[in-house]
Amino acid sequence: MSKSIAGPEIERLIQLLARVPGLGPRSARRAALHLIKKKEQLFAPLSAAMAEALDRVRVCSTCGNVDTSDPCTICTDPRREDGTIIVVEDVADLWALERAAAMNARYHVLGGTLSPLDGVGPDDLNIKGLVERVAAGGVSELILAVNATVEGQTTAHYITDQVSDLGIKVTRLAHGVPVGGELDYLDEGTLSAALKSRTTF
Ligand SMILES: [Zn+2]
């Protein structure tokens, strides 16, 4: 074990920061030091914002999105079209598509993809809730905005099968999404084009 360079509270802060995506041990040390130096301007408000978000964050019981209200901001937005639901694997994909701002639709977050090898089956994902939303009526199109991976496509086929009797259009993202590509890493222009030129599944 390496020698400690600071008290246990600071060491713990660095260890936890190092587990944040995008930060490693080195960046975590820099971030911790920066916070300590900017105690009033940054550390205190960040700490308060984290405590407040932690206290209020919840999963939307309608779509599976995370927000501080249930139903979430998107589900309760009266300006969005009810007829189109964009199905995504993860909240990160929802945020990526919203950044692209190509559609004014509702969403459904699956919480992953079908992966028999990893023991992830239909009941482990938010698929039943999706079928119920479609069956309740008012939906004319499902856009399957899943990643272009084997698991993503397997999941897309399964969902298409589940809603096949419900008389709705099922589409998927078109060109621009590379095979094996993850939506969160695509630029807004590519995502927007892929949404607009979607094809029937
Ligand atoms: Zn929602």
Boltz pocket constraint, residues with backbone or C-beta under 6 A from the ligand:
constraints:
  - pocket:
      binder: B
      contacts: [[A, 60], [A, 61], [A, 62], [A, 63], [A, 64], [A, 65], [A, 71], [A, 72], [A, 73], [A, 74], [A, 75], [A, 107]]
      max_distance: 6.0
